[in-house]
Amino acid sequence: MTSILHRESGGYAASMHRLFSSLGLACVLVVNWSAVAGDASCATRPNILFIIVDDQSPFDLRAYTPDSALETPVIDRLAAQGMTLDGAYHMGSWSGAVCTPSRHMVMSGRTVWHLPRNGIRGVGANPLCPPDLADSTLAAVFNRAGYDTMRTCKNGNSYKAANEQFTVRRDATKRKASPEEGSAWHAEQVLAYLDERESANDDDPFLIYFGFSHPHDPRWASDELVAKYGAHNTEIPETANPAAPPLPPNYLPAHPFPHGHPGLRDEVKVQGVMERRDEPTIRNEIGRQFACSDNIDTQIGRVLARLEAMDELDNTYIVYTSDHGMAIGRHGLQGKQNLYEHTWRVPMIVVGPGIAAGSRAQGNVYLLDVLGTLCDLAGIEAPATFEGTSFRPVLEGRSETVRDVLYGVYCGGTKPGMRCVRKGKWKLIKYDTMDGDVRETQLFDLSRNPDELLFEHCDQAVVSLTGNAPKLYQVNLAPFPQYADQLARMEALLLEQMTLHDDPYRLWDQAE
């Protein structure tokens, strides 16, 4: 039986009703978070549990796609206890390793062209970045504020100087199926740290950066979990396993034009996929992705259970996100080097004092906003180097968004690469790649075409695979004369955003 619980004296909804009934997850909780928040001047500084996974589209999760085959009951309950942001983005990348600038932005709160490196060949230290930026990154700021800081995450493709600021650091890349070499290892590092805190009677507030190496490929998962999702770790069936997750609604057997990064590992060298985009291959790989994400959900549950047992949840903010999204068959792509919503967007769920249970907001936030937002929630002054915007007003229901316009870039392959801009329901993507051989413009009305369907999705062979027949307006609208004025407005807005963010490149049809 489902019960509806309200705030009681024993901590916020009795510590999330004894952590979802000891993770039996039988209850849906509705919590009056504003009552929990109380008078911030009288409260102790909150703990922070920042959870970040590697390569996960928001659309994998039921918080964003209610009929998703992926089962993540712990993450689902976090969404039920806090706020789900429908517009969270990673801004972009100047590297094929998209996680590198993304994680730099998380740590530093700097925009994509103002990081220690800017991806321009021959340029070492970025002149638009302070040389001592590491001293103003996440752990450094919270260390100075009296927090205990701990981190576990993958090695590499990250911001090493910022990572080294954590007082306790236990990093390793763990992408295998066993508990010792997979996601459970990261959970064990957090659990061991919490045991150490308890043994030492440490009551300082903590900032825990709880990172995972999965579901980034190679997507090795246990036989039990891959079987659950109709997948196999080493074999691809001749025909799709009926138990495998369905193809996404925007699946294509190939992208309609070269995406601009020839030989990119993520597109042509992923173990078990390579260049194949057929239905059995893609559904098998989605199944493996889901198996890895399912395991991550279990590991998060273990850590939350330990925090609840230590009575640490009453004053803890929990953030769940990813460094960027992922394609895996969407638009005929496999990797993360594109600016479609499935990859430019990230999941973002936040739970904690002052955040209404089961709430949603558009947000229009970047990952680079995280640093200032966590500072704001903790009552800490954000560093002067911070270039983002705190989205605390969104989390507390005082604002729907923190900005009207969003800018995105992928510049890891041939230059200038891809650029996009979004305002309201309108989104523009432009491609200037392959030494000028590919120059394409896409205009989407996301209110009517949220999957960014193209003319190619209307092909009957594709429709027969996806079961998704596009409407007349569910295509790229850029070629249609009736949208010429809207296209011109978006083109001008893109150039404005490129100039604002010190984008060093210009596209073929842009003039200052």
C-alpha positions as CSV (number, residue, x, y, z in Angstrom):
1,M,0.0,0.0,0.0
2,T,1.3,3.5,-0.9
3,S,1.5,5.9,2.0
4,I,1.9,9.7,1.8
5,L,4.1,11.0,4.6
6,H,4.7,14.6,5.7
7,R,7.4,16.3,7.6
8,E,7.9,15.0,11.2
9,S,10.2,16.0,14.0
10,G,12.5,13.1,13.3
11,G,14.2,14.6,10.2
12,Y,12.9,15.2,6.7
13,A,10.1,12.7,6.4
14,A,11.9,10.5,9.0
15,S,15.0,10.5,6.9
16,M,13.1,9.7,3.7
17,H,11.0,7.2,5.5
18,R,14.0,5.3,6.7
19,L,15.4,5.6,3.2
20,F,12.6,4.3,1.2
21,S,11.7,1.6,3.7
22,S,15.3,0.3,3.7
23,L,15.3,0.5,-0.1
24,G,12.3,-1.8,-0.3
25,L,11.0,1.3,-2.1
26,A,7.4,0.6,-1.1
27,C,6.5,4.2,-0.3
28,V,6.1,7.4,-2.2
29,L,7.0,10.3,0.0
30,V,5.7,13.9,-0.3
31,V,7.9,16.1,1.8
32,N,7.4,19.8,2.7
33,W,11.0,20.7,2.0
34,S,10.5,24.4,2.8
35,A,9.6,23.5,6.3
36,V,12.7,21.3,6.6
37,A,14.9,24.2,5.4
38,G,14.0,26.3,8.3
39,D,16.1,29.4,9.2
40,A,19.3,29.0,7.3
41,S,21.1,31.2,9.8
42,C,20.4,28.7,12.6
43,A,21.1,25.6,10.6
44,T,24.4,23.8,10.4
45,R,26.0,23.9,6.9
46,P,24.5,21.1,4.8
47,N,26.4,18.0,3.5
48,I,26.7,17.6,-0.2
49,L,26.6,14.2,-2.1
50,F,27.4,15.0,-5.7
51,I,26.8,11.9,-7.9
52,I,28.1,11.9,-11.5
53,V,28.0,9.1,-14.0
54,D,30.0,8.8,-17.3
55,D,28.0,8.9,-20.5
56,Q,24.3,8.8,-19.8
57,S,21.5,10.4,-21.8
58,P,18.7,11.8,-19.6
59,F,16.2,9.9,-21.8
60,D,17.5,6.6,-20.5
61,L,15.8,7.3,-17.2
62,R,12.2,7.0,-16.3
63,A,12.3,10.5,-14.8
64,Y,12.5,11.7,-18.4
65,T,11.1,8.8,-20.4
66,P,8.4,7.1,-18.2
67,D,8.2,4.0,-20.4
68,S,12.0,3.4,-20.4
69,A,13.0,-0.2,-20.0
70,L,15.8,0.9,-17.6
71,E,15.0,0.1,-14.0
72,T,16.5,2.6,-11.5
73,P,14.3,2.5,-8.5
74,V,16.7,4.5,-6.3
75,I,17.1,7.3,-8.9
76,D,13.3,7.3,-9.5
77,R,12.7,7.8,-5.8
78,L,15.3,10.6,-5.7
79,A,13.2,12.3,-8.4
80,A,10.1,11.7,-6.3
81,Q,11.8,13.4,-3.3
82,G,13.3,16.4,-5.1
83,M,13.4,18.3,-8.4
84,T,14.0,17.0,-11.9
85,L,15.4,19.6,-14.2
86,D,14.2,19.3,-17.8
87,G,16.8,21.7,-19.2
88,A,20.3,20.8,-18.0
89,Y,23.2,21.0,-20.4
90,H,27.0,20.5,-20.5
91,M,27.7,23.5,-22.9
92,G,30.1,21.6,-25.2
93,S,33.5,20.5,-26.1
94,W,36.6,21.3,-28.0
95,S,37.8,17.7,-27.7
96,G,36.6,14.3,-28.9
97,A,36.9,13.4,-25.2
98,V,33.8,15.4,-24.4
99,C,34.1,14.5,-20.7
100,T,37.4,16.5,-20.4
101,P,36.0,20.0,-20.8
102,S,32.7,18.9,-19.3
103,R,34.4,17.8,-16.0
104,H,36.6,20.9,-16.1
105,M,33.4,23.0,-16.2
106,V,31.9,21.1,-13.3
107,M,35.0,21.6,-11.2
108,S,35.7,25.2,-12.1
109,G,32.4,26.9,-13.1
110,R,34.1,28.3,-16.2
111,T,32.6,28.5,-19.7
112,V,33.8,26.1,-22.4
113,W,36.3,28.6,-24.0
114,H,37.6,29.9,-20.6
115,L,39.1,26.7,-19.3
116,P,42.8,26.0,-18.7
117,R,42.9,24.6,-22.2
118,N,40.8,25.6,-25.2
119,G,41.5,22.9,-27.7
120,I,43.1,25.2,-30.2
121,R,46.1,23.5,-31.8
122,G,49.4,25.1,-30.7
123,V,47.9,26.9,-27.7
124,G,49.0,25.6,-24.3
125,A,47.8,27.7,-21.4
126,N,44.6,29.5,-22.3
127,P,45.1,33.3,-21.9
128,L,41.3,33.6,-21.0
129,C,41.8,31.4,-17.9
130,P,43.4,32.4,-14.6
131,P,46.7,30.5,-14.1
132,D,45.8,29.6,-10.5
133,L,42.3,28.4,-11.3
134,A,42.8,25.1,-9.4
135,D,42.7,27.1,-6.1
136,S,39.2,28.2,-6.9
137,T,37.7,24.9,-7.9
138,L,35.1,22.8,-6.1
139,A,37.1,21.0,-3.4
140,A,39.4,23.9,-2.8
141,V,36.5,26.3,-2.1
142,F,34.8,23.8,0.2
143,N,38.0,23.0,2.0
144,R,38.5,26.6,2.9
145,A,34.9,26.7,4.2
146,G,35.7,24.0,6.7
147,Y,34.2,21.0,4.8
148,D,35.7,17.6,4.6
149,T,36.1,16.7,0.9
150,M,36.2,13.2,-0.6
151,R,36.3,12.0,-4.2
152,T,36.1,8.8,-6.1
153,C,35.8,8.7,-9.8
154,K,37.5,7.4,-13.0
155,N,41.0,8.3,-13.9
156,G,41.8,10.5,-16.9
157,N,39.9,12.9,-19.2
158,S,39.3,15.1,-16.2
159,Y,40.7,18.2,-14.4
160,K,43.7,16.7,-12.5
161,A,44.7,19.8,-10.7
162,A,41.2,20.3,-9.4
163,N,40.8,16.6,-8.4
164,E,44.0,16.9,-6.3
165,Q,42.3,19.5,-4.1
166,F,40.1,16.8,-2.4
167,T,41.4,15.9,1.0
168,V,40.6,12.2,0.4
169,R,40.9,11.0,-3.2
170,R,40.4,7.4,-4.3
171,D,40.2,7.4,-8.1
172,A,40.4,4.5,-10.5
173,T,38.8,3.5,-13.8
174,K,36.4,0.6,-13.1
175,R,34.4,-0.7,-16.1
176,K,34.3,-4.4,-15.7
177,A,31.5,-6.7,-14.5
178,S,32.9,-7.8,-11.2
179,P,32.2,-5.9,-8.0
180,E,36.0,-5.4,-7.5
181,E,36.5,-3.9,-11.0
182,G,33.1,-2.3,-11.6
183,S,30.8,0.3,-10.1
184,A,30.6,-1.4,-6.7
185,W,34.3,-0.4,-6.3
186,H,33.4,3.3,-6.3
187,A,30.6,2.7,-3.8
188,E,33.0,0.9,-1.5
189,Q,35.3,3.9,-1.5
190,V,32.5,6.1,-0.3
191,L,31.3,3.5,2.3
192,A,34.8,3.1,3.7
193,Y,35.1,6.9,4.0
194,L,31.8,7.1,5.8
195,D,33.0,4.4,8.2
196,E,36.2,6.4,8.9
197,R,34.1,9.5,9.6
198,E,31.9,7.6,12.0
199,S,34.9,6.0,13.8
200,A,36.6,9.4,14.2
201,N,33.3,11.0,15.4
202,D,33.9,13.5,12.6
203,D,30.9,15.9,12.5
204,D,32.3,18.4,10.0
205,P,30.1,18.9,7.0
206,F,31.2,16.9,4.0
207,L,31.3,17.2,0.3
208,I,31.5,13.8,-1.4
209,Y,32.1,13.6,-5.1
210,F,30.7,10.2,-6.0
211,G,31.7,9.5,-9.5
212,F,31.3,6.3,-11.6
213,S,33.3,5.0,-14.6
214,H,30.2,3.4,-16.1
215,P,28.0,3.3,-18.2
216,H,30.9,4.5,-20.5
217,D,32.0,1.7,-22.8
218,P,33.2,-1.0,-22.7
219,R,29.8,-1.7,-21.0
220,W,30.8,-4.9,-19.1
221,A,28.0,-5.9,-16.7
222,S,27.2,-9.1,-14.8
223,D,25.6,-12.0,-16.7
224,E,22.5,-11.6,-14.6
225,L,22.1,-7.9,-15.5
226,V,22.8,-8.2,-19.2
227,A,20.3,-11.1,-19.4
228,K,17.7,-8.9,-17.6
229,Y,18.0,-6.4,-20.5
230,G,18.1,-9.1,-23.3
231,A,21.8,-8.4,-24.0
232,H,25.0,-10.3,-24.2
233,N,28.5,-9.0,-23.4
234,T,30.4,-10.7,-26.2
235,E,27.9,-11.9,-28.8
236,I,25.4,-10.0,-31.0
237,P,22.4,-12.0,-32.1
238,E,21.4,-12.4,-35.8
239,T,18.1,-10.9,-34.9
240,A,17.3,-8.6,-32.0
241,N,16.5,-10.3,-28.7
242,P,12.8,-9.6,-28.0
243,A,13.8,-8.9,-24.4
244,A,16.2,-6.1,-25.4
245,P,15.2,-2.5,-25.0
246,P,13.4,-1.1,-28.1
247,L,15.1,1.2,-30.5
248,P,14.8,4.9,-29.6
249,P,12.2,6.9,-31.5
250,N,14.9,8.8,-33.3
251,Y,17.0,5.8,-34.3
252,L,18.6,5.9,-37.8
253,P,20.8,3.3,-39.5
254,A,23.2,6.1,-40.4
255,H,23.5,9.8,-39.9
256,P,22.4,11.7,-43.0
257,F,25.8,13.4,-43.5
258,P,29.3,13.0,-42.1
259,H,29.2,14.3,-38.5
260,G,32.6,15.9,-38.8
261,H,35.1,13.7,-36.9
262,P,36.5,11.0,-39.2
263,G,37.9,7.9,-37.4
264,L,36.4,9.0,-34.1
265,R,36.8,6.2,-31.6
266,D,33.3,6.6,-30.2
267,E,31.8,6.1,-33.6
268,V,33.9,3.4,-35.2
269,K,35.8,1.6,-32.5
270,V,33.5,0.8,-29.6
271,Q,33.9,-2.8,-28.6
272,G,31.0,-4.9,-29.8
273,V,29.6,-2.1,-32.0
274,M,32.3,-0.7,-34.2
275,E,30.6,0.9,-37.3
276,R,27.4,-1.3,-37.1
277,R,24.1,0.4,-36.6
278,D,21.7,-2.4,-37.3
279,E,18.8,-3.2,-35.0
280,P,20.3,-6.2,-33.2
281,T,23.6,-4.4,-32.5
282,I,22.0,-1.2,-31.2
283,R,19.4,-2.9,-29.0
284,N,22.1,-5.2,-27.6
285,E,24.3,-2.2,-26.8
286,I,21.4,-0.3,-25.2
287,G,20.8,-3.4,-23.1
288,R,24.4,-3.3,-21.9
289,Q,24.2,0.4,-21.2
290,F,21.0,-0.2,-19.2
291,A,22.7,-3.1,-17.3
292,C,25.5,-0.8,-16.2
293,S,23.1,1.9,-15.2
294,D,21.0,-0.6,-13.2
295,N,24.1,-1.5,-11.3
296,I,25.0,2.1,-10.6
297,D,21.5,2.6,-9.2
298,T,22.1,-0.3,-6.8
299,Q,25.4,1.2,-5.6
300,I,23.8,4.6,-5.0
301,G,21.2,2.8,-2.9
302,R,24.0,1.3,-0.8
303,V,25.5,4.7,0.0
304,L,22.2,6.3,0.8
305,A,21.4,3.5,3.1
306,R,24.7,4.0,5.0
307,L,24.0,7.7,5.2
308,E,20.6,7.1,6.6
309,A,22.0,4.7,9.2
310,M,24.4,7.4,10.3
311,D,21.6,9.9,10.5
312,E,23.3,12.1,7.9
313,L,20.5,12.5,5.4
314,D,18.5,15.2,7.3
315,N,20.9,17.9,6.2
316,T,22.3,16.6,3.0
317,Y,21.8,17.8,-0.6
318,I,22.0,15.0,-3.2
319,V,22.7,15.9,-6.8
320,Y,22.5,13.3,-9.6
321,T,23.9,14.0,-13.0
322,S,26.1,12.9,-15.9
323,D,29.0,14.6,-17.7
324,H,27.1,14.5,-21.0
325,G,24.5,12.5,-22.8
326,M,25.0,9.6,-25.3
327,A,23.6,8.6,-28.7
328,I,23.8,4.8,-29.0
329,G,21.8,4.6,-32.2
330,R,19.9,7.9,-31.9
331,H,20.2,9.8,-35.2
332,G,22.5,7.0,-36.5
333,L,25.2,8.0,-34.1
334,Q,27.0,6.1,-31.4
335,G,29.0,8.5,-29.3
336,K,28.7,11.9,-27.5
337,Q,30.2,14.2,-30.1
338,N,27.0,15.9,-31.3
339,L,24.6,18.6,-30.2
340,Y,21.2,16.8,-30.4
341,E,19.2,16.9,-27.1
342,H,20.0,13.3,-26.3
343,T,23.7,14.2,-26.0
344,W,23.9,17.9,-25.3
345,R,21.5,17.5,-22.4
346,V,22.3,15.7,-19.1
347,P,20.1,14.3,-16.3
348,M,19.9,16.6,-13.3
349,I,18.0,15.6,-10.2
350,V,18.5,17.5,-6.9
351,V,17.2,16.5,-3.5
352,G,17.5,18.4,-0.2
353,P,16.2,21.0,2.2
354,G,14.0,23.6,0.5
355,I,13.3,21.5,-2.6
356,A,9.7,20.4,-3.1
357,A,9.1,16.7,-3.5
358,G,8.3,15.6,-7.0
359,S,8.9,19.0,-8.5
360,R,10.1,19.8,-12.0
361,A,11.5,22.9,-13.7
362,Q,13.0,23.7,-17.1
363,G,16.0,25.2,-15.4
364,N,18.1,26.1,-18.5
365,V,21.2,25.3,-16.4
366,Y,24.7,24.3,-17.4
367,L,26.9,21.9,-15.5
368,L,29.2,24.8,-15.0
369,D,26.5,26.3,-12.8
370,V,27.0,23.5,-10.2
371,L,29.9,25.1,-8.3
372,G,28.1,28.4,-7.6
373,T,24.8,26.6,-6.8
374,L,26.5,24.3,-4.2
375,C,28.2,27.3,-2.7
376,D,24.9,29.1,-2.6
377,L,23.1,26.2,-0.9
378,A,26.0,25.9,1.6
379,G,26.1,29.6,2.5
380,I,29.6,29.9,0.9
381,E,30.7,32.8,-1.3
382,A,31.4,31.5,-4.9
383,P,34.9,32.2,-6.1
384,A,35.5,35.3,-8.2
385,T,36.4,33.0,-11.2
386,F,32.9,31.5,-11.3
387,E,31.2,32.4,-14.6
388,G,27.9,30.5,-14.1
389,T,24.7,31.3,-12.3
390,S,23.4,29.7,-9.2
391,F,20.1,27.8,-9.9
392,R,19.1,27.8,-6.2
393,P,16.1,30.0,-7.1
394,V,14.9,27.3,-9.5
395,L,15.4,24.5,-6.9
396,E,13.4,26.4,-4.4
397,G,10.5,27.1,-6.8
398,R,11.2,30.9,-7.1
399,S,12.1,30.8,-10.8
400,E,11.5,28.5,-13.7
401,T,14.8,29.2,-15.4
402,V,18.1,31.0,-14.8
403,R,18.7,32.0,-18.4
404,D,16.7,32.3,-21.6
405,V,19.3,31.3,-24.1
406,L,21.6,28.2,-24.2
407,Y,24.7,27.8,-26.4
408,G,26.4,24.6,-27.4
409,V,29.6,23.6,-29.2
410,Y,31.3,20.6,-30.5
411,C,34.7,21.4,-32.0
412,G,36.7,18.2,-31.4
413,G,36.9,17.1,-35.0
414,T,37.2,19.1,-38.2
415,K,36.9,22.9,-37.6
416,P,34.9,25.0,-37.0
417,G,32.7,22.0,-36.1
418,M,29.1,22.2,-34.8
419,R,27.3,25.0,-33.0
420,C,23.8,25.2,-31.6
421,V,21.6,27.7,-29.8
422,R,18.3,27.2,-28.0
423,K,15.7,29.7,-27.0
424,G,12.3,28.6,-25.8
425,K,10.9,26.0,-28.1
426,W,13.3,26.8,-30.9
427,K,16.7,25.2,-31.5
428,L,19.3,25.7,-34.3
429,I,22.2,23.4,-35.1
430,K,24.8,24.3,-37.7
431,Y,27.5,22.1,-39.1
432,D,30.7,23.4,-40.8
433,T,32.9,20.4,-41.0
434,M,35.0,18.2,-43.3
435,D,37.0,21.2,-44.6
436,G,33.8,22.8,-45.9
437,D,32.4,19.8,-47.6
438,V,29.6,19.6,-44.9
439,R,27.7,22.7,-44.3
440,E,24.3,22.0,-42.9
441,T,21.6,23.9,-40.9
442,Q,18.9,22.3,-38.8
443,L,16.0,24.2,-37.2
444,F,13.7,22.4,-34.7
445,D,10.5,23.3,-32.9
446,L,11.1,21.2,-29.8
447,S,7.6,21.7,-28.5
448,R,6.3,19.6,-31.4
449,N,9.5,17.7,-32.4
450,P,11.3,16.9,-29.1
451,D,13.1,14.0,-30.6
452,E,14.6,16.3,-33.4
453,L,13.3,14.0,-36.1
454,L,14.7,14.5,-39.6
455,F,13.4,13.8,-43.1
456,E,15.2,10.5,-42.9
457,H,13.0,9.4,-40.0
458,C,10.1,9.4,-42.4
459,D,11.6,6.5,-44.4
460,Q,9.2,3.6,-44.2
461,A,12.0,1.2,-43.4
462,V,13.0,3.3,-40.4
463,V,9.3,3.7,-39.3
464,S,8.9,-0.1,-39.5
465,L,11.8,-0.5,-37.0
466,T,10.9,2.3,-34.6
467,G,7.1,2.3,-34.9
468,N,7.4,6.1,-34.9
469,A,5.9,7.8,-37.9
470,P,6.8,11.6,-37.9
471,K,4.1,14.2,-38.4
472,L,4.5,16.8,-41.1
473,Y,6.1,19.3,-38.8
474,Q,8.4,16.8,-37.2
475,V,11.4,17.4,-39.4
476,N,14.2,19.9,-39.9
477,L,12.3,23.1,-40.6
478,A,15.3,25.1,-41.9
479,P,14.5,24.6,-45.6
480,F,10.9,25.8,-45.4
481,P,10.3,29.4,-46.5
482,Q,7.6,29.9,-43.9
483,Y,10.3,29.6,-41.2
484,A,12.8,31.9,-42.8
485,D,12.2,34.7,-40.3
486,Q,12.6,32.4,-37.3
487,L,15.7,30.9,-38.9
488,A,17.2,34.4,-39.3
489,R,16.5,35.2,-35.7
490,M,18.1,32.0,-34.5
491,E,21.1,32.6,-36.8
492,A,21.6,36.0,-35.3
493,L,21.2,34.7,-31.8
494,L,23.9,32.0,-32.4
495,L,26.4,34.5,-33.6
496,E,25.6,36.7,-30.5
497,Q,26.2,33.7,-28.2
498,M,29.5,32.7,-30.0
499,T,30.7,36.3,-29.6
500,L,29.6,36.4,-25.9
501,H,31.4,33.2,-25.1
502,D,34.7,34.1,-26.9
503,D,34.2,31.4,-29.5
504,P,37.4,31.6,-31.6
505,Y,35.8,30.3,-34.8
506,R,33.1,31.5,-37.2
507,L,30.9,29.4,-39.5
508,W,30.9,29.7,-43.2
509,D,27.9,32.1,-43.4
510,Q,28.6,34.3,-40.4
511,A,30.0,37.8,-40.4
512,E,30.7,40.0,-37.5
